[in-house]
Amino acid sequence: MRAVTVSAPRCYQDGGWSAVSATIGIEGKRYDIYYRASHGLLTGSADPFLAAALLPAMSIGAPLRIEGSVSPSLLPHVDHIQDIISVWYKTLRKVPIRGSTEVAGAYAETPPAGRGVGCFFSGGIDSFYTLLKHRDEITHLIFVHGWDIALGDQATRAMVSGRLREAAAELGKPLLEIETNARSLFDVYTEWNKESHGTAIGSAALTLPLQLRKVFIASTWAYDHMIPHGSHPLLDPLWGTDQLEIVHDGCECHRWQKLERIMDEDIVRRYLRSCWQQKAGEYNCCSCNSCLMNMAFLRLHGVLDQFPAYDKPLDVEKLSQIPIRSVAPHRNHLLVLELAEAKGTDPEITQALRTALSHAYKIPPGPDALNEMQLHMNNLLEQLQEAKGRIYLLEQQRYREEEEAQALSREAKQLDEQLQPERTRNAQLDQDLQAERARNAQLEARLYRVTDSTSWRMTAPLRSISEAWRRARRGDKR
């Protein structure tokens, strides 16, 4: 299969922002991927673009060829990253990285002394928790444009980045803004939320070793609920190099425990951002699933009216209609329902949460909804375990068949190698036979010419007598 290629990166200035770009070629198409930073220098190495191209290459099973320089310490990590991802997601296959030795040997970028410590910061619960937990160590906040806010949505971008700059300034830390179009490549070949957003974070981090020596990535899941996920404590640190440490932080708490620990901070109350709807001019829409669940949690704790970040009342009817279609909303919903039933102080919220569960799992929204939900989940888990067992047996059968096919392929190759000398001899005999036939044809032609000439000379007297006799019969006395 044709390789996925990454051109040598090009560093330049663009409107006062530092920038680096490279062209990624895949399936005959070109993606000109770039990163721009509001201040400071970006790396000239191919590390960020190796990260950006890896999952697309794995999705089509094509080798990856890097033309720029890559950190020697990153290449072994990438091999480990592929091992993990290819086990989690069967559609992503491990691929070779061509030119690894050569590109590693060319890496010669030396970062300056006095670099800082960064934290990816969106204003959400997870990143706020990590920021406040390490506020004395973190020197820079990093906000990326082009991930949850589309590059073309300039109004929302300006409003959100303005609010986050205010929060960063109050904490005495600069907000390093990065703009990238890398998601245009990820969205074509991968599932963003499930597979590739963590790799995208790693790619953005790898642009910054000239400014930062360490970067924090806030966790999504707690240790008691680890599932395959694009950003994961097994994966994120592997994107680090000998020049940049990457830390996956916050797995000791699930999301609601994090919010409970930071909800008394004034800066959190004013700048917490949970909205992904991005309605024009609104920092939080107060009507999307994420906003509604955060607001329900804060109301159960009696502090929702102290959060200026949520400037509209909680719509309980919408809360009761939240769709629950996957693991994340189910777990978050269940934890808030447990809190509501334990407190027993807000029956309206409790009933709305039960109703949402009843819609999702066809369970009556009564007081026993939580118990019935647990029984339902236990049944589902048993079915899941049985399905995993069947999948395991099928995979074992597939592996055996693949091994048999590989053995047959090796045997066929050996037979082919054994037959090669015989094929060579046969080819030589064919050439000799053709030459012999050519020589025979030449001899036959010569023999015909000689025979024809001799016959004419030998029959000349007989032809003269015959001619004379014919003339005599005609009376011709000549």
C-alpha positions in Angstrom: 0.0 0.0 0.0 1.2 3.5 -0.8 2.8 5.1 2.3 1.4 8.1 4.2 4.0 10.8 4.0 4.9 13.7 6.2 7.0 16.5 4.6 9.8 18.3 6.4 8.1 21.0 8.6 8.4 24.7 7.8 8.6 27.4 10.5 7.5 30.9 9.8 5.7 34.0 11.2 2.1 34.6 10.5 0.4 37.8 11.6 2.7 38.1 14.7 2.1 34.5 15.6 4.8 31.8 15.4 3.7 29.0 13.0 4.9 25.6 11.8 3.3 23.5 9.1 3.9 20.3 7.1 2.1 18.5 4.3 0.6 15.1 5.1 -0.1 13.0 2.0 -2.6 10.2 2.3 -4.6 8.2 -0.3 -3.6 10.6 -3.0 -4.8 13.7 -1.1 -2.7 16.5 0.6 -3.5 17.9 4.0 -1.5 21.1 4.8 -1.6 20.9 8.6 -0.4 23.9 10.6 0.0 25.1 14.2 0.1 28.8 15.2 1.0 30.1 18.7 0.1 33.5 20.1 3.6 33.8 21.5 6.9 32.0 21.8 8.6 29.7 19.3 7.3 26.4 18.0 9.5 23.4 17.3 10.9 22.7 13.8 10.9 19.0 14.4 8.4 16.6 12.8 7.2 15.3 16.2 3.8 17.0 16.1 3.1 15.9 12.6 4.1 12.3 13.3 1.5 12.4 16.0 -1.1 13.9 13.7 -0.5 11.4 10.9 -0.2 8.2 13.0 -3.9 7.3 13.6 -4.9 8.2 10.0 -2.1 5.9 8.8 -3.2 3.1 11.2 -6.8 3.5 10.0 -5.9 2.5 6.4 -3.0 0.2 7.4 -0.4 2.2 5.4 3.3 2.7 6.3 4.2 6.1 7.6 7.2 7.9 6.1 8.6 10.9 7.8 10.8 13.4 6.0 11.6 15.7 8.8 13.6 15.1 12.0 12.0 13.2 14.9 13.0 13.0 18.5 14.9 9.6 19.0 13.1 9.1 22.4 9.7 9.5 20.7 10.0 6.6 18.2 10.0 3.7 20.7 7.1 5.4 22.5 5.1 5.5 19.2 5.6 1.7 18.8 4.1 1.2 22.3 1.3 3.6 21.5 0.4 1.6 18.4 0.4 -1.6 20.5 -2.2 -0.1 22.9 -4.4 1.5 20.3 -4.4 -1.5 17.9 -5.6 -3.7 20.8 -8.3 -1.2 21.8 -9.6 -0.4 18.3 -9.6 -3.3 15.8 -10.0 -0.8 12.9 -6.6 0.8 13.7 -3.7 -1.5 12.7 -0.1 -1.2 13.6 2.0 0.2 10.8 5.8 0.6 10.2 7.3 4.0 10.3 9.8 4.3 7.5 13.0 6.2 7.7 13.0 6.0 11.5 16.7 5.6 12.0 17.6 8.4 9.5 15.1 10.9 10.9 16.1 10.2 14.5 19.7 10.8 13.7 18.9 14.2 12.2 17.3 15.5 15.4 19.4 18.3 16.8 17.0 20.9 18.3 18.2 22.1 21.7 15.6 23.9 24.0 16.6 26.9 26.0 17.0 27.0 29.8 14.3 28.3 32.0 11.3 26.7 30.3 7.9 26.7 32.0 5.2 24.1 32.9 1.9 24.2 30.9 -1.6 22.9 31.4 -4.2 22.5 28.6 -7.1 24.6 29.8 -10.6 24.9 28.3 -12.3 26.2 31.4 -14.0 22.9 32.1 -14.2 20.9 35.3 -11.3 18.6 34.5 -8.8 21.3 33.5 -9.8 23.7 36.3 -9.3 20.9 38.8 -5.7 20.1 37.5 -4.9 23.8 37.2 -5.9 24.6 40.8 -4.3 21.3 42.1 -0.9 22.4 40.6 -1.3 26.1 40.5 2.1 26.8 42.1 3.9 24.6 39.5 2.0 25.6 36.4 3.3 28.7 34.6 1.3 28.7 31.4 -2.2 27.8 30.4 -2.8 26.4 26.9 -6.0 26.9 25.0 -6.4 25.3 21.5 -8.6 26.8 18.8 -9.9 24.3 16.2 -11.0 21.5 18.5 -14.3 22.2 20.2 -14.7 25.6 18.6 -14.7 25.6 14.8 -12.0 27.7 13.2 -14.6 29.6 11.3 -16.6 30.6 14.4 -14.7 33.8 15.1 -17.3 35.3 17.4 -17.4 32.3 19.8 -13.6 32.0 19.6 -13.1 35.7 20.6 -15.7 35.5 23.4 -14.3 32.3 24.9 -10.6 33.1 24.6 -11.4 36.6 26.1 -13.0 35.0 29.2 -10.1 32.5 29.5 -7.5 35.2 29.2 -9.3 37.0 32.1 -9.2 33.9 34.2 -5.5 33.3 33.4 -4.7 36.9 34.2 -6.4 36.6 37.6 -4.2 33.6 38.3 -1.1 35.5 37.2 -0.4 33.1 34.2 -0.2 33.8 30.5 -2.7 32.1 28.2 -0.8 30.5 25.3 -3.3 30.2 22.5 -2.7 27.6 19.7 -4.6 27.5 16.5 -4.6 24.3 14.4 -6.5 22.7 11.5 -5.3 19.2 12.5 -8.9 18.1 13.3 -9.7 18.3 9.5 -7.4 15.3 9.1 -8.5 13.4 12.2 -12.2 13.7 11.4 -11.8 12.0 8.0 -10.0 8.9 9.3 -10.9 8.6 13.1 -13.6 9.1 15.7 -12.7 12.3 17.5 -14.2 11.8 20.9 -13.5 8.0 21.1 -10.1 7.6 19.4 -8.1 10.7 18.4 -8.6 13.7 20.6 -5.9 12.5 23.0 -3.4 12.1 20.1 -4.4 15.6 19.0 -3.5 17.0 22.4 -0.2 15.1 22.3 0.4 16.6 18.8 -0.2 20.1 20.1 2.0 19.6 23.1 4.8 18.4 20.9 5.0 21.9 19.3 6.0 23.5 22.6 9.4 22.0 23.8 11.1 25.3 23.1 8.8 27.0 25.7 7.8 24.3 28.1 9.5 21.4 29.8 6.3 19.8 31.1 2.7 19.8 30.2 -0.4 18.6 32.2 -3.3 16.9 30.4 -6.4 16.7 32.6 -8.0 13.3 33.0 -11.5 12.4 31.8 -12.0 9.2 33.8 -11.2 8.1 37.3 -9.1 5.0 38.1 -12.2 3.0 39.0 -13.7 3.5 35.5 -10.9 3.2 33.0 -12.0 2.4 29.4 -10.3 2.7 26.0 -10.3 6.4 25.3 -8.3 8.8 23.2 -6.8 10.5 26.2 -5.7 8.0 28.8 -3.1 7.6 31.5 -1.5 4.8 29.5 -1.3 6.8 26.3 -0.7 10.5 27.1 2.7 10.2 28.8 4.0 8.2 25.9 3.8 11.3 23.7 6.5 12.9 25.9 10.2 13.1 24.8 13.5 13.6 26.5 12.8 17.4 26.1 9.1 17.5 27.1 7.3 15.6 29.9 3.6 15.0 29.5 1.5 14.1 32.6 -2.0 12.7 32.6 -3.5 14.1 35.8 -6.6 13.8 38.0 -7.5 10.1 37.8 -7.9 10.0 41.6 -11.3 11.7 41.2 -14.3 11.3 39.0 -15.8 14.5 37.5 -18.3 15.2 40.2 -15.7 14.8 43.0 -13.5 17.3 41.1 -16.4 19.8 40.9 -17.1 19.3 44.6 -13.5 20.1 45.4 -13.3 23.3 43.3 -16.8 24.7 43.5 -16.0 27.0 46.3 -13.3 28.8 44.3 -14.5 32.2 43.2 -12.6 32.0 39.9 -14.4 28.7 39.1 -17.8 30.2 39.9 -17.2 33.0 37.4 -15.3 31.2 34.6 -16.3 27.5 34.7 -17.2 26.5 31.1 -19.1 23.3 30.3 -20.9 24.1 27.1 -20.1 22.5 23.7 -23.2 23.8 21.9 -21.4 27.1 21.2 -24.5 29.2 20.7 -23.6 32.7 19.4 -22.4 35.0 22.2 -23.0 32.5 25.1 -20.2 31.3 27.3 -22.6 28.5 28.7 -25.9 27.9 26.9 -27.5 26.4 30.1 -29.5 24.0 27.9 -27.1 21.4 26.5 -26.6 18.1 28.3 -23.3 19.1 29.9 -24.7 22.4 31.2 -27.8 20.8 32.6 -26.0 18.1 34.5 -23.5 20.6 36.0 -26.3 22.9 37.0 -28.2 20.0 38.6 -25.2 19.0 40.6 -24.5 22.5 41.8 -28.2 23.0 42.7 -28.1 19.8 44.8 -25.2 21.4 46.7 -27.2 24.6 47.0 -24.7 26.8 45.2 -26.0 27.1 41.7 -27.2 30.7 42.3 -23.6 31.6 43.3 -22.3 30.7 39.8 -22.4 33.7 37.4 -21.0 31.4 34.7 -24.5 29.9 34.5 -26.7 33.0 34.0 -30.0 31.2 33.3 -32.3 29.1 35.6 -32.1 25.3 35.4 -34.7 23.9 33.0 -35.8 20.8 34.9 -38.0 19.6 32.0 -35.0 19.5 29.7 -33.0 17.8 32.4 -35.6 15.0 32.4 -35.2 14.6 28.6 -31.4 14.2 28.5 -30.6 11.3 26.1 -28.4 8.6 27.7 -26.8 6.7 24.8 -23.3 5.8 25.9 -21.1 5.0 28.9 -20.0 8.5 29.8 -23.5 10.1 30.2 -24.8 7.0 31.9 -22.1 7.0 34.5 -22.3 10.7 35.1 -26.1 10.6 35.3 -26.1 7.7 37.8 -23.6 9.4 40.1 -25.7 12.6 40.2 -28.9 10.5 40.8 -27.2 8.7 43.7 -26.3 12.1 45.2 -29.8 13.4 44.8 -31.3 10.4 46.5 -28.7 10.5 49.2 -29.4 14.2 50.0 -33.2 13.9 49.6 -33.6 17.7 49.5 -34.6 18.3 45.9 -37.4 15.9 44.8 -37.8 17.8 41.5 -34.2 17.2 40.4 -34.4 13.6 41.7 -37.6 12.9 39.7 -36.2 14.5 36.5 -33.1 12.3 36.7 -35.2 9.2 37.2 -37.3 10.1 34.2 -34.3 10.5 32.0 -33.2 7.0 33.1 -36.7 5.6 32.4 -36.6 7.0 28.9 -33.2 5.4 28.2 -33.9 2.0 29.8 -37.7 1.7 29.8 -37.7 1.6 33.6 -40.6 3.3 35.5 -39.4 6.5 37.1 -40.2 5.6 40.7 -38.2 5.4 43.9 -36.8 2.0 42.9 -35.5 3.3 39.6 -31.9 3.2 40.8 -32.1 -0.4 42.0 -33.9 -1.6 38.9 -31.3 0.3 36.9 -28.5 -1.5 38.7 -30.2 -4.9 38.0 -30.6 -4.0 34.4 -26.9 -3.0 34.2 -25.8 -6.2 35.9 -27.8 -8.2 33.3 -26.1 -6.1 30.6 -22.7 -6.7 32.1 -23.4 -10.5 32.1 -24.4 -10.3 28.4 -21.3 -8.2 27.7 -19.0 -10.8 29.4 -20.6 -13.6 27.4 -20.2 -11.5 24.2 -16.5 -10.9 25.1 -16.1 -14.7 25.6 -17.5 -15.3 22.1 -15.4 -12.6 20.7 -12.3 -14.1 22.3 -13.0 -17.5 20.8 -13.6 -16.0 17.4 -10.4 -14.1 17.7 -8.5 -17.2 18.7 -9.9 -19.0 15.7 -8.9 -16.1 13.4 -5.4 -16.1 14.8 -5.1 -19.8 14.2 -6.3 -19.4 10.6 -3.9 -16.5 10.1 -1.1 -18.6 11.4 -2.0 -21.5 9.1 -2.2 -19.1 6.2 1.2 -17.6 7.1 2.6 -21.2 7.3 1.2 -22.0 3.9 2.5 -18.8 2.5 6.0 -19.6 3.9 5.8 -23.2 2.5 4.7 -21.8 -0.9 7.6 -19.4 -0.8 10.1 -22.2 0.0 8.7 -24.3 -2.9 9.0 -21.3 -5.2 12.6 -20.8 -4.2 13.3 -24.5 -4.8 11.7 -24.3 -8.3 13.6 -21.2 -9.3 16.8 -23.0 -10.5 14.6 -25.4 -12.5 12.8 -22.4 -14.0 16.2 -20.9 -14.9 17.3 -24.1 -16.6 14.1 -24.4 -18.5 14.5 -20.8 -19.7 18.0 -21.6 -20.9 16.8 -24.7 -22.7 14.0 -22.6 -24.4 16.7 -20.2 -25.6 18.9 -23.0 -26.9 15.9 -24.6 -28.7 15.0 -21.3 -30.4 18.6 -20.9 -31.6 18.6 -24.5 -33.0 15.4 -23.9 -34.8 16.8 -20.8 -36.3 19.9 -22.6 -37.5 17.8 -25.4 -39.0 15.7 -22.9 -40.9 18.9 -21.4 -42.3 20.2 -24.8 -43.5 16.8 -25.7 -45.1 16.9 -22.5 -47.0 20.4 -23.1 -48.3 19.6 -26.7 -49.2 16.6 -25.6 -51.3 18.6 -23.1 -53.2 21.4 -25.6 -53.9 18.9 -28.4 -55.0 17.0 -26.1 -57.3 20.2 -24.9 -59.1 21.6 -28.4 -59.6 18.4 -29.8 -61.0 18.2 -27.1 -63.7 21.8 -27.8 -64.9 21.4 -31.6 -65.0 18.2 -31.6 -67.1 19.5 -29.1 -69.7 20.5 -31.8 -72.4 17.2 -33.6 -72.0 15.4 -30.3 -72.5 17.4 -29.6 -75.7 16.5 -33.1 -77.2 12.9 -32.7 -76.3 12.8 -29.2 -78.0 14.5 -30.6 -81.2 12.0 -33.5 -81.4 9.1 -31.0 -81.1 10.5 -28.9 -84.0 11.0 -32.0 -86.2 7.4 -33.0 -85.8 6.4 -29.5 -86.9 8.6 -29.7 -89.9 10.8 -26.9 -88.7 14.3 -27.6 -90.2 16.1 -25.0 -88.1 
